[in-house]
């Protein structure tokens, strides 16, 4: 009877140690991949142009609608920056795009919006 208890305890410990070591291995491999790769998404709008215009004209938006509209505005801002920056070699690209995308539509620009444009590609 005592031997069975001891064997069960040791078996449980061994299983736990195996699981811990597997988890630690996963963590190490995930750290390596995060350092070497960046996840990039395309610059396509996440909605149709018609839905985009409807959301712009709406006064009260739900949380989900607000989130999709913010993402769409940010994508348009990033597109504008990339076009002006690489097309005309214009140093004032950030201000021009901020005015045309956010301020003329009556929205506040998020802080440091241009830094997140690295996530997108054309």
N, C-alpha and C positions, 0 to 999 in steps of 0.2 A: 504493500500500500504506500509506504513512504517513498519507495523508488519511483513509483508512477508520478507522484507529486513533483519530485525533483526533476524528473525527465520532462514533465510538462512545462515547468518553470524555465528550464534551460532552453527548451524548444521555442518558447515564447520570446525569450531574450534574443536568441539567434535570429528569429524572424524579424524582430524589431531592428536589430543591427543591420540586417540586409536591406530593409526598407530605408533606413536612414542613409546608408551608403549610396543607395540608388538615387535618392533625392539629392544628396550632395553632388553626385556626378552630374545630374541634370542641371543643377544650378551653375556649376562651373562651365558646362558646355553652353548654356544660355548666355552667360556673361561674355563668352568669347564671341558668339555670333552678334550680340548687340553692339559690341565695339566695332566690328568690321563692316557691318551692313547698316544702311539706312532704309527705312521703309518709305517709298515714294508713291504717290498716287497721281493719277492723271488730272489735268485741269478741266475736265468736263464738268459742266453744271450738273448738280444732282437732281435737277427738275427741268421741266420744259420751260421754254421762254414765256409761254402763256401763264403758267402757274406762278412764275417769277414775278410777272407784272401784277398779277392779282394780289400776291403777298405784299408787294410794295405799296399798293393802293389801300390795303386794309389798315384800319386804325388799331383794333385790338387783336393781338395775335396770341395764340396758345404757345406754351413752352416749346412744343415740337416745331411749330411753324417758325417761331423766332430763331430756333437753332438752325433750321434748314436755310432760312433767309440769311443769317449771319455767315454761314458757310459759303453760300452763293456769292454774297458781296465780297468775301475775302478772296474767292477764286477770281472774281472779276478784277479785283485790285492787283492781285499777283500777275494776271495776264497783262494788265496795263503796264505795270512796272517792267516786265520782261520785254514787252514790245518797245517801249520808249528807251529803256536802258541799252538794249543791244541794237536797236534799229537806228536811232538818231544820235547816239552818244550824248544824251541830254542829262546833265547833272541834276536838273530840277525834276526828275521823273517822279520822285516820291510825293512831292507837293501837288503836282499836276494830277496825279492819279488819286490822291486822297480827296481833292476837291471834286473831281469828276465822279468818283464812285460813291463816296460817303456823304460829303457835305451838301452836294447839290440835291441829294435825295432825302436829306433831313435826318441822317443817322450819325451817331458819334463813331469816330474811328477807334477801334481797340488799340490799346498801347502796344507799341512794338510790333505792329502787324506785318511789317516787311520782313522781320526775322523768320517768320514761319513760312515764308514763300519757298524756302529750300525744299519743303516736303513735296512740292508739285513739279511736274514736268509737263511739257507741251504735248 
